[in-house]
Amino acid sequence: MLIQWTRVGNGVSGSMQEAIEKRHGHGISSESKALTGTINGKGVSVQAGTEALVGRAEGEGFSVSLPGQEGRVIEVQFTPGTVSGYNEAVEGLIAKEYASPCHLYLENHEDEVVFVGPNAPEECQSFIKQFATQGEWTLEAQRGERRAVCELSRGPNEAAVLDGGAQEYGTQDCQGLQADGWSGSAPQG
């Protein structure tokens, strides 16, 4: 979570950016919210969207209490940081979620997309966002026979799309990747 604010007197205003691993399904969800609040002595009270955060100023940072799992309350410490530090932390979440090679499967279909290369985790995350309208993507292999639809590359990364049947989803994947700057060709069959 990244909180950026400007303080005028006891009032603060700014924004809160958070990236969270999805609980059911794969990927990272990201949300930005406007933020307002007050700092009164050591007390900190912040409203971010519909969330009210109450906490305590501590040294250069502050802490807030948030709802945790199973009805518990957790305390989160905030310390001064940078946008680049936040971005590095988000990249770490993405890299943890997806490895290279990264295999994605369209749930309940034969469509499979494989990314290989140093940016495979980011490519998987980007692909899921771009093709979310097709359905739910998963890292769990789906049943079915597959054959190559296309093999593409972009910089040091490679992508392969496989699909069964009429290869409708695989063809859409290839066209979308090519529109996004991937190059290559479909196998002749």
C-alpha positions, 0 to 999 in steps of 0.5 A: 500500500502506498499512501501519498498525502499533503498536510496543511495544519491538522488536515491531510489529503492525497491518495492511497494505492494498493496492490493485493494478491487475489484470494480466488484466482490468480493475479494482482488487483490494484486500486487507487482511492482519494484520501482525506483525514486529520492528524491530531497530536499522535492520533491519525484518522484517514478516510480512503474511499469507503474505508476509515483508517484510525491509528497512531503517529510513531516517529517518521511513520504511523500505524493503523488497525485494519480488519484481518482474517477470522474477525481479528484486527491487524496493525499495519506500520507505514514508514516513509518510502518512494513510488519506485519502492512501491513499484518494486514491491508490486513487481515482487508480488507479480514475480511470486505469482507467476514463474517463467515459464508461465502457463495460463489456461482458460478455465473450462476450455482447451486454450493455453498460453505459455510465456517464457523469458525474463519478463514472463511474470509481467507478461502473464499478469498483463495477458490476464488483464487484456483477455479477462473478457474471455473468462477466468484464467488459471494456472491449473491445467485444463483437460483437452487436446491442444495443438499450436495456434501461434508462436510469437516473440517480443524482445527476449520473451516468447509466447506460445498459444495452444488450443483444441477444437476450432481454436477460436480462443487461441486465434483471438489470443494470437491476434491480441498479442500481435496487436500488442507488439508480439511478432511471429506466425501461425503454423501451417496446418 
